[in-house]
Amino acid sequence: MVKTKEFKFNEARADGGDKTCEPKKNFQPKRHIGGSGNTSAYVQILGIGMDTHDTTPSVLLFFDKQRFIFNAGEGLQRFCTEHKIKLSKIDHICFSRVCSETAGGLPGLLLTLAGMGDGVSVHMWGPSNLNLLVDAMKCFIPRDAMVHTHLISQTGPLQTDNPSAEGSNFKDVKLSVILLQPNGVEESAVNHSDVVVVYVCELHEIKGKFHKEKADALGVKVKTKFKELTEGKSVKSDYLDITVHPSDVIGPPVPGPIVIIIDCPTDSHAQELFCTQSLNEYYWDSGNQPQATKIVNCVIHLGPASVVNSIAYNKWMKNFGSAQHVIAGHVMKQVENPILKSSARMAARLNYLCPQLFPPLSSWPTQDHSIAAPGLISSTEVFSECKSISAENLLKFTLRPHTHLGLDRSNVPSSLVASEVIDELLLESPDIVDAAQDVKQLWQKATEKKVCTISMQDSKIKVEELILDEDSLPRCLENIQRDDLEIIFLGTGSSQPSKYRNVTAIYLNLFSRGSLLLDCGEGTLAQLRRRYGMEGSNNAVKNLAFVWISHIHADHHAGLARILALRRDLLKGVPHEPLIVIGPSQLERFLDAYQRLEDLDMQFFDNKTTTIVPWEAFELDNESNNNQLVPENNEGIKHFDLASKFSESLQGCSKRRKLSVPVDNVATFPLLKRLKKVLNKAGLERLVSFPVVHCPEAFGVILKAADRINSFGKVIPGWKVVYSGDTRPCLEMIEASQAATILIHEAMAAACFPCIKSFSLKATFEDGMDGEAIAKNHSTTKEAIEVGDSAAAYRIILTHFSQRYPKVPALDEISMQKTCIAFDFMSINIADLPVLPKVIPYLKLLFKSETMIDNFNDVETDA
C-alpha cells in the first residue's frame, strides 16, 4: 500500500461548478470619441513568421482612440507580449479569411481579453464562415467573451446590424471590403471557406488650413465668424460689403491616406482580384496618373510567394502607381532575426551551457528558403518594377501626421545572432566557461563520483553527486539506445504564452517508430519549426502516431487545429489514415464543429475510452477469442494492477471522478483495436488515461513501452512515462506513477524569489502558494515532487509553470537528486536520465543574475 497524505482540492471547481476564482466580467463596449482629430495613425506589421513561416502575419491599424487587428494567427499574443503591445486596446479584429493559418490565435486572444480587468469587448469581422469558428469555440470559451461578431456578406462599406450601437462605428476611418472567390467557380458552388475579404481603409480628409491674414484682408474681424467659416458656412464681411466664403480663407483639404490589405491565397483568387471592378477608382491610368481622386498610399500583401511573386500579380500591382507595397506574406530570405528574442536568447544561453539537453535551434542561424519557383520572379525584380519592400516585424507606414507620411523602420528589431548572446553571457558570467566544461564531463564520466563546486554570486555550493552504476538504474534502462525515446518540451508555461515559455506541448520522438504529442497549446507548430526547421517539423507532423489532450482548457489544445491542418496538407495525395486524437468529450464537440470550417483529417477517441476499465474489457475479449493482438507477456499489464488498484485508489473520491460509465463494447472495441495497432507500430504496449483533479474530464496518461529482449535472451521491461496534465496531487496520480521511469508533473504554483542564493528547504516554497494551488486545482513544486517520491518514480520532470514565476524554481538538495526543471526546447533522451538531475545546479548558475519578476503585463487567465 502506498503511503500518502491527504491532499486538499477544490471539488466544486473539479466538477465545473466553481465560479469563485472567475469573477464575472462586465463586458461593456469601449466608448471612444473618434474623428479626424487623431494626431497619430499608422499601419504596422505584427508577427511575420521570419523564423517559422507557419501563419500569416497580423496587421495593426492604429489610431489614438481606436485600434484594428487584421488576422490573428497563432503566436500573435506572444509576439505582442514580447514587444509590449497592449491587446486590451484592440477594438476590432478583422479576418481576410477564416482558417487555422489566419485565426489560430483567436481563442487565446479572446480568453486573454476576457481576463483583463472588467473585461474587454471587441468586434469581430470576417466572411460568413467566421460564424462556424465562433460556434466551435463556444465549447471552451465563455459566452460573454465572444460578443459582437459581424459576418461580411457583400462588397461595400462595412456596417453593423445596429450602426447606432456605441463602439460599432468606424469614426476614424471608412472601412470598405471587397469579397473575392476563386475565379471560374459558379457562385452556387463556392465553398464558404474559399471566400476572401480585401479591406480598404480610407482615413478621413483633413480640413485645409485657415488663413487669418486672408480673413483680415476681406474684413472679417469677429472671431465667432472664424469658427463659422471653418465649419463651412459663409459670413458677411465686417468692413466690406461682400460675402466671404470658406474657400476664400481656407486652403484645400488634405486627402485622407488610403491603405489596402490584400490576402490572395491562390492564383485563382488572384485572377478574380485582377478582374474586380471595385478597385478601379483606386487605379492609375497608363500614363501613371490617377484615374480618380482616390490615391492609394500603401498596399499590404498577405498572399504567399507563389501568388505575390508571379509575373501577372506584379503587373497588376503597378495599377496603384506610386503606392508603397509591403510584401508581408511571402517567405522571407533573411531569417536570422528570431521573432521572439527573449526566448531565443535564453535558448542560446542554455545551448552553450548544456548542448546535450538544449540543441541549437534549427531556425537560427539563417536558412535560405528564397529559391524562386518556375513562373515566379525574384523579390529584387518585383522591387524594381514597383515601389515595394519586404515586410519586417514592427515595420510601420505612418498615415498621420501627414508630414511623416511613409515608411518608418525605427521600431524594427535589430538583428540578433547566437554568437552575440554568448558574448554577452561570457562577459556577464565568466565562470560559465568552466561550468560548461563541467557539464560536458557529466556525460563523459557519468559513472564516477565527484564533487562539483559551483560559484553562485558570493556563495559556494557543494553538490554531492550520486554513484551511478547499473544496480542503481531501473531495469528498463539496461542497454537503452538513444534512438528509443527522446522527450522535447515545446511549451512549459501555463495559461497563456509569455516571453520565455510557450503554453503546454510535449513532443515524444520515437525515431523510426514515429512520434506523438501530449497536449498541443497555441504555437506548438511554431515551436516545432524552431526546434527542427521547416523540413524536420514537417516530417515530425507527418509521422505523428497520435495526439493526446489532457483537458479542455485552451492552453492545452489551441494549437491542435493548426497541426492537423498541416498534416492534412502534407499528406494530400498520399495513402494514410486519419490521425488519432485522444481527448475529453468537450474537445470532440469543438473539433466536430470546427470541421465544418475545414477538414482536419482526424479520428477522435474520448479519454474515457482509454481508461483501465475499457482496456481490461478489451483484453479479456481478445483472450476469449484467441486474439493475437495482446502480447503473451502480461507483465506490463500486471504492472498497472488493472482495475483493482484503480478501484482502490478511487475510494473516497467524488462520484464524478469514478468514471463508472458502462463500457459500450460495440462502439469502444473497434476504436481500441485501431489504437492498439497504432501503439504496436510505435513500440508501445499500452496507453492508459486516468482521471485527475482539475476540471471536469481532466486526465493524466500512462505510456508503457513494449518489453525488449537483449542479446542473451533476457527480457528487459519497457520504460514507463507518466504525464499528469493539470491536477492537484491525488491518489489516482500516485497510483498511476508507481515505478515510473519518467514522471512529467505540472508545477504551476512555484516559488518566487528576487534571486537564488541558497538551496535551503526553508526558502524553497512560498506559504501563500498552497492556497492558490488548491483554489485552482494545481500543484505546487513541492507537492509535485512529493507525488513522484510517493510513487518511487525514477525521474521527475516539472513543467507547466505559472508565467508569473521564476524561470528556475528553487529546489532543496534532496529534491535535486531525482528532479529536473523543464524549459522550452529542452530535449531529454532516455539514455541521459541518469545524469539529468546533476544539471540543475548549473542551470541555477546560468540564471543567477536574473531578477525574477513578473514578465506578464496582462492579467493571467485560467489555465
FIMAR-901707 format. One record per residue (C-alpha): x, y, z; residue in three letters. Coordinates in pm, whole numbers, plus 50000, padded with zeros to 5 digits. Layout:
BEGIN
XYZALA/...
***
This chain:
BEGIN
500005000050000MET/501375034049901VAL/501835058150186LYS/500085090750105THR/498845121050287LYS/495525138450243GLU/495605164449965PHE/493035192149963LYS/491385203049640PHE/488555225049516ASN/485875198949445GLU/483385224049308ALA/485975235549053ARG/486855199948964ALA/483175193448894ASP/482875225348687GLY/480675244148931GLY/483115267949100ASP/482975303948982LYS/484705320049279THR/488055321449101CYS/486495336548793GLU/484505367848879PRO/482015375448609LYS/483265401748371LYS/481125431148274ASN/481795432847902PHE/480915468547815GLN/481725482547472PRO/484515507847491LYS/483465543547441ARG/485645562847201HIS/485445598347085ILE/486815594546738GLY/487025617646440GLY/489775633446237SER/491435648546540GLY/493865619546568ASN/497425631846593THR/498865597346522SER/497815569846282ALA/499755541646118TYR/499635505745997VAL/502165481446142GLN/503245445946067ILE/502945422246364LEU/504355387346397GLY/505575380046047ILE/506965344646063GLY/510595352545993MET/511745321146171ASP/508725298246147THR/506615306645837HIS/503645288745992ASP/500975316045999THR/500085347545812THR/501235379645981PRO/498825402946151SER/498415439646065VAL/497695466646323LEU/495785497746215LEU/496435522746492PHE/494625554546585PHE/494915573946909ASP/491465562447018LYS/490745531746811GLN/492705500546709ARG/492115473646444PHE/493875439946409ILE/493725421946074PHE/494115384146118ASN/495115366846440ALA/497295336746365GLY/498985316046632GLU/501715334746816GLY/500135369346790LEU/499545371547163GLN/503095360447248ARG/504535385046996PHE/502545413447149CYS/503715403747499THR/507325403847378GLU/507015438547225HIS/504715453847489LYS/501785459047253ILE/498675462547469LYS/495995438947343LEU/493465454847578SER/493365484847345LYS/492065464647047ILE/488545474246931ASP/488135453846611HIS/489545420846485ILE/489125416446110CYS/489805384345915PHE/490755382045550SER/489755345245562ARG/488975320745839VAL/491225290645886CYS/493865278246128SER/496515298945949GLU/494755332345996THR/492665326546309ALA/494625301146515GLY/495435327346778GLY/491835339146824LEU/490795315547108PRO/493745325147325GLY/493355361747238LEU/489675362047338LEU/490425344147665LEU/493145369447744THR/490865398747667LEU/488145383047879ALA/490535381148173GLY/491535417748170MET/490015438648446GLY/486265441348394ASP/486535425148055GLY/487195439547712VAL/484575439047439SER/485725437247077VAL/484055434946740HIS/484995406446508MET/484595408646131TRP/485045382145866GLY/483465361645590PRO/480385340945667SER/482345310845789ASN/483595331346086LEU/480365320746248ASN/481475284246227LEU/484645292046422LEU/482715311846681VAL/480215283446728ASP/483065258546769ALA/484865279747028MET/481765281247246LYS/482755246547365CYS/485525261247580PHE/485355299447573ILE/482975319247798PRO/479955331147607ARG/480465367247707ASP/483965367347560ALA/482685364447203MET/480245393247165VAL/479755414646854HIS/480515390646569THR/479795405746227HIS/479635384745910LEU/480615401145582ILE/478295390145304SER/478755416245032GLN/481225440644881THR/480945476345004GLY/481315497545319PRO/481305478445646LEU/478415485045876GLN/476955467146176THR/473455453646215ASP/472975481746466ASN/475055511346337PRO/473925533246625SER/475435509346881ALA/478235525047081GLU/481625512046968GLY/480375498246636SER/481145528646422ASN/484465534846250PHE/484845571046350LYS/488465573746244ASP/488305555645912VAL/485965544645638LYS/486345507045609LEU/485185490245289SER/485525454145178VAL/485775435044853ILE/484815398244854LEU/486895375144637LEU/486095339544540GLN/488055315744316PRO/487875326443952ASN/485785304843725GLY/483725288744003VAL/479965292343985GLU/478655312944278GLU/476365284544386SER/479355261044402ALA/481635283744604VAL/482595269844943ASN/482365294545229HIS/485995286945318SER/487105298844974ASP/485815334345024VAL/488495360445092VAL/487985396145214VAL/490055425545086VAL/489985455445324TYR/490175491445201VAL/490915516445480CYS/490285552845391GLU/491145578845655LEU/489025610045661HIS/490385640845487GLU/491985668445693ILE/490435702445652LYS/492565729045491GLY/494425754945697LYS/492555786445799PHE/494455817345681HIS/493735845845922LYS/495575870845709GLU/493135864245422LYS/490195868745657ALA/491655901845776ASP/492105913545419ALA/488455905545346LEU/487295924945651GLY/486365895645877VAL/487335905846230LYS/484815889146463VAL/486285856546590LYS/482935838646601THR/482855842346223LYS/486205824446202PHE/484525794146355LYS/481605796046113GLU/483985797145817LEU/485885766345944THR/482525748745975GLU/481845755045605GLY/479505784645643LYS/479725817745451SER/479735850245651VAL/479305887745588LYS/482435909145599SER/482575932745896ASP/484055961545691TYR/483315953745327LEU/480005948645156ASP/480855913545049ILE/480135877545143THR/483175857545245VAL/483085820645157HIS/485125793245330PRO/487145787445014SER/488295823945031ASP/490165819245358VAL/490725781545394ILE/493275762045196GLY/492485729745010PRO/491825698745225PRO/494475672045261VAL/493105639045127PRO/492985610945382GLY/495575583545327PRO/494335550445189ILE/495625515845283VAL/494545483445115ILE/495125449545281ILE/495055420845032ILE/495245383645105ASP/495305362744787CYS/495865326444891PRO/495715311044540THR/496265320044177ASP/492535315244124SER/491775342444378HIS/494385364344212ALA/492615360943876GLN/489415372744041GLU/491305401644201LEU/492675413043864PHE/489145414143721CYS/487255430844005THR/485705464443918GLN/485575475544280SER/489205486944275LEU/489015507343957ASN/488585540244143GLU/491955534444311TYR/493915526743992TYR/496215549743796TRP/496005551643418ASP/498695540343176SER/500245574843189GLY/500945569843557ASN/498225594343653GLN/495325587343890PRO/492075579643712GLN/490125593344009ALA/490765614244317THR/491455584344541LYS/495175578444568ILE/496345547044748VAL/499335552744974ASN/500085517445094CYS/499145482144985VAL/499925453345219ILE/500075419145052HIS/499495388545273LEU/499405362244999GLY/502075335144963PRO/505155338744744ALA/503735315544481SER/500995341344416VAL/502505375044503VAL/505785369644317ASN/504135358743993SER/504625379943684ILE/500875385643646ALA/500485397344004TYR/503465420743972ASN/501945435943660LYS/498665441743844TRP/500465458544135MET/501595486343901LYS/497975497843875ASN/498455516244205PHE/501115539544068GLY/503375553644338SER/501775534244625ALA/504135517444870GLN/503755479644850HIS/504625459145160VAL/505135422245080ILE/504255405245407ALA/503135370245317GLY/505975355845112HIS/508785335545266VAL/511505358045396MET/515005354145255LYS/516625365345578GLN/515615345545885VAL/518435350846132GLU/516365375446332ASN/514205354946572PRO/510655367146612ILE/510815360546988LEU/514155373947103LYS/513725367147474SER/513055330347414SER/515815327547153ALA/518295344647383ARG/517525320547663MET/517735290747427ALA/521195301847311ALA/522445305247668ARG/521105270947760LEU/522645255947448ASN/526065269947539TYR/525895255647889LEU/524355222047806CYS/524085213447434PRO/523245177547528GLN/519845188547662LEU/519455220547458PHE/520425215147092PRO/520755246546877PRO/517525258746724LEU/517255248046362SER/515585280846262SER/518595300446387TRP/521055307946219PRO/519785315245873THR/518505291545614GLN/517775304145264ASP/514265294345157HIS/514005320644885SER/514585299544571ILE/512035311144317ALA/509665285544168ALA/509075283543793PRO/506855311343668GLY/507895334643950LEU/510145364543956ILE/512635371644230SER/511995396944503SER/514575420644359THR/512775420044025GLU/509475427744196VAL/511045456844378PHE/512475471244058SER/509025471043895GLU/507095486144188CYS/507795506644497LYS/507955475844717SER/509605464045033ILE/509695431145221SER/507805433145547ALA/509655432045876GLU/508355428546226ASN/507075461746363LEU/507575479346030LEU/505265509546019LYS/503705530145745PHE/502825563645903THR/499495578245797LEU/499355608046031ARG/500765633446084PRO/500755639745710HIS/504245654545723THR/505575620045824HIS/503615600245565LEU/505595569545461GLY/507655540445591LEU/509095540445941ASP/511655513646036ARG/512555528946372SER/510805501046565ASN/512085472046357VAL/514085449546592PRO/517815448646535SER/519325415846419SER/520295390346679LEU/522765362046627VAL/523615334846874ALA/527275344746895SER/526305379047029GLU/524205363047300VAL/527105340747405ILE/529505370247411ASP/527115388247646GLU/526845357147864LEU/530605353147896LEU/531005389647982LEU/528275387148242GLU/529415353648390SER/533005344148302PRO/532735312848519ASP/530155298648279ILE/533035285848065VAL/534155262348341ASP/530565252948414ALA/530045242748051ALA/533135220748072GLN/531825205048392ASP/528525197348225VAL/530365181547935LYS/532235159448183GLN/528935147748330LEU/528245129248009TRP/531785116347976GLN/532165104148334LYS/528625096748442ALA/529675066248646THR/532235084348859GLU/531645100449193LYS/532815136049221LYS/532085168449395VAL/531245198549181CYS/531835232349332THR/529725259049171ILE/530225296049223SER/526905313449268MET/527305350449335GLN/529125352449670ASP/528445317249797SER/529895282549726LYS/527605253149696ILE/528715216949701LYS/526535191349535VAL/527315155249626GLU/526575135049318GLU/525155100249333LEU/527155069849228ILE/525515058248908LEU/526145021748838ASP/523974995348676GLU/522494984349008ASP/521055019249071SER/519335021148732LEU/515845008648658PRO/515924976248462ARG/514234993348169CYS/517355014748114LEU/519644984948076GLU/521454988147741ASN/519005015247639ILE/519635030647297GLN/519485067447211ARG/517015060746930ASP/514495046047173ASP/512895077747312LEU/513525114947329GLU/511175139447502ILE/511125175047367ILE/509345201847569PHE/507855225947317LEU/505965245947579GLY/506485246347954THR/504285275448064GLY/500665277248171SER/497625298248094SER/498905319147803GLN/502195323547618PRO/504905345547769SER/508285358847660LYS/510185328647790TYR/507735299747793ARG/505125289047542ASN/502005270747659VAL/501955233247711THR/503115208647446ALA/505345178047482ILE/506705160147175TYR/507795124047216LEU/510185113446942ASN/510195075746891LEU/512535079446593PHE/511925052246331SER/508695042446510ARG/507085076646472GLY/506205103246728SER/503355116646938LEU/502185148347114LEU/500995151647471LEU/498915183547473ASP/499155209247197CYS/498865245247309GLY/498835275247075GLU/502105279146889GLY/503085242346902THR/503785241746529LEU/505955272846553ALA/507935256546834GLN/508435225546619LEU/509625248146338ARG/512165264846566ARG/513415231846705ARG/513585211346384TYR/513405236246097GLY/510895235745812MET/511645201245672GLU/512215185046009GLY/508995198746157SER/507005187945853ASN/508385152745895ASN/507535153746265ALA/503925162846187VAL/503625136745911LYS/504985109346138ASN/502655115746433LEU/501065083746560ALA/498525102046773PHE/497885133446978VAL/496725130647339TRP/494995160547507ILE/494605161847884SER/491615185447924HIS/489615212847756ILE/491465244147874HIS/492765262947571ALA/496425263747678ASP/496475226047622HIS/494805222847280HIS/494545256347096ALA/497385246346861GLY/495805213446759LEU/493805225646459ALA/496935240546300ARG/498865207946343ILE/496005187446198LEU/495515211145904ALA/499225209845818LEU/499285171845836ARG/496255170845606ARG/498045192545352ASP/501365174045378LEU/499735140045322LEU/497395151245046LYS/497545125144771GLY/499475100744992VAL/497675069745125PRO/497225073845500HIS/494735070245783GLU/493205098945981PRO/495285109046281LEU/494055096446616ILE/493245124446861VAL/492535113647219ILE/490915139447444GLY/487935149347660PRO/484425149047516SER/484295187347509GLN/487235186647267LEU/485305163247039GLU/482455188047026ARG/484885215846936PHE/486635195646665LEU/483345183546515ASP/482115219446498ALA/485465231846365TYR/485455206146084GLN/482515224545934ARG/485115251745874LEU/487905229645736GLU/488535192345729ASP/491105181245988LEU/491535145145872ASP/491365130446223MET/489605103446426GLN/488595112346779PHE/488855089447084PHE/487325100247414ASP/489805098347701ASN/487335076847891LYS/487665050947615THR/491335046447700THR/490965042948079THR/491755010048252ILE/488234995248254VAL/487644996047875PRO/491204983347818TRP/490674954448057GLU/487374945047892ALA/489024946947551PHE/491944924947657GLU/489644899047813LEU/487524898447500ASP/490644893447288ASN/491824865047509GLU/488474847947495SER/488574849847116ASN/492234839647097ASN/493044873846953ASN/496784877046895GLN/496854914646945LEU/497724910347313VAL/501384901847383PRO/501904868447555GLU/503954885347823ASN/501414901748051ASN/503974916248288GLU/503404951848165GLY/499674948848216ILE/500074935048567LYS/502324964448646HIS/499254986848631PHE/497374962348862ASP/494484965648618LEU/491144976148762ALA/491794965249119SER/494334991849208LYS/492365018649031PHE/489195008649214SER/491125010449540GLU/492605044249453SER/489175058449372LEU/487755050849716GLN/486565082949881GLY/486745102849559CYS/483835122549417SER/481355103449206LYS/482375123948904ARG/485915110348913ARG/484945073748944LYS/484015072748575LEU/481515044948639SER/480085047148287VAL/479475011948147PRO/481765002047863VAL/479995001847526ASP/481824972447373ASN/480304976647028VAL/481485012746999ALA/484685010347203THR/486374978247087PHE/486894988746721PRO/488495020946843LEU/490795002847085LEU/491664977546817LYS/492875005346588ARG/494655022946874LEU/496354990346975LYS/497624986346619LYS/499005021946622VAL/500625016546961LEU/502274984246849ASN/503725001646545LYS/505125028646775ALA/506705002647003GLY/504235009847284LEU/502504982947482GLU/499855004447636ARG/498335039147666LEU/496125043247972VAL/494305075548057SER/493315081348419PHE/491185108348587PRO/492865136348779VAL/491615165348990VAL/491475198048798HIS/488285204048599CYS/485565181948451PRO/487075154448236GLU/490705161848322ALA/493085132748267PHE/496655121248304GLY/498215094148090VAL/500495063748123ILE/502665053347829LEU/504295019247859LYS/506885007847605ALA/506984971847490ALA/509484948647655ASP/512844942747489ARG/515004911547466ILE/518744916347494ASN/521434896547316SER/521384869947591PHE/517654864147556GLY/516874882547877LYS/513594901847885VAL/514074938647967ILE/510884956448071PRO/509874986747867GLY/510095021748007TRP/507085038948159LYS/506305076048110VAL/503515092348310VAL/502185127248236TYR/499955144648488SER/498205170548272GLY/496865197048514ASP/495995183648856THR/496065185949231ARG/498065158149396PRO/495705128349421CYS/495685090949476LEU/495005084449109GLU/498175103149019MET/500285084549273ILE/498915050549174GLU/499435056948804ALA/503015068848864SER/504145037749051GLN/507705029148945ALA/507515053248651ALA/510745057648461THR/509775093948398ILE/507045113548573LEU/506215146248398ILE/504235166248651HIS/502755201048642GLU/504085226148895ALA/502145257548815MET/502385271749164ALA/506115277049216ALA/508245297849448ALA/509215333749374CYS/512425350049493PHE/514455380749393PRO/517405357849328CYS/518685323449417ILE/521335324149688LYS/520855290849858SER/519045257949829PHE/517725256450183SER/514395239050220LEU/513085268250421LYS/513425291450125ALA/512075267549869THR/508305270249893PHE/506275301349949GLU/503465296550203ASP/500915316650007GLY/501115294049703MET/499295264649866ASP/496015283549882GLY/496195294149518GLU/497085259049409ALA/494105244549596ILE/491705271149467ALA/492665264649105LYS/493365227349144ASN/497035229149051HIS/500125215449224SER/502985233649390THR/506555223949311THR/506855206849647LYS/503645187149600GLU/504655175249252ALA/507935161949391ILE/506085145049678GLU/503875126849427VAL/506955113849247GLY/508615103549571ASP/505495085549693SER/505295066449366ALA/509025058249361ALA/509395074349020ALA/512965073048889TYR/512985108148742ARG/510585137248799ILE/510405164848539ILE/508485195948641LEU/506665216848380THR/503605239148322HIS/504965267748532PHE/502965298848601SER/504125326648371GLN/504375349248678ARG/507065329048848TYR/510795321148811PRO/512495305948515LYS/514215282448762VAL/512165273549071PRO/514285267949380ALA/514765231649487LEU/516245216749801ASP/519255193349778GLU/517225161749833ILE/514745170349558SER/517575177249314MET/518675140849327GLN/515845129749101LYS/514135161548979THR/514635182948670CYS/513115216048562ILE/511785217248206ALA/512475246147969PHE/511155252547621ASP/513145232147365PHE/514705210047632MET/515365176247467SER/515745147447711ILE/517005114847566ASN/516085084647774ILE/519745074247777ALA/520585106647960ASP/518215101248253LEU/520965091048499PRO/522795123948460VAL/519715146048429LEU/519375159048789PRO/523045168648803LYS/522435196548554VAL/520075216348780ILE/522785234248983PRO/524405246148663TYR/521085259248533LEU/520745279348851LYS/524195293248788LEU/523105303648441LEU/520235324048583PHE/521955336548895LYS/521765373048784SER/518195371448663GLU/515715392348859THR/512685370348882MET/509845394348828ILE/506545391948653ASP/507195394348277ASN/503485392248219PHE/501845425748155ASN/498295413148123ASP/496065396348377VAL/496535358948385GLU/493595338048267THR/492675303648384ASP/494985275148288ALA/
***
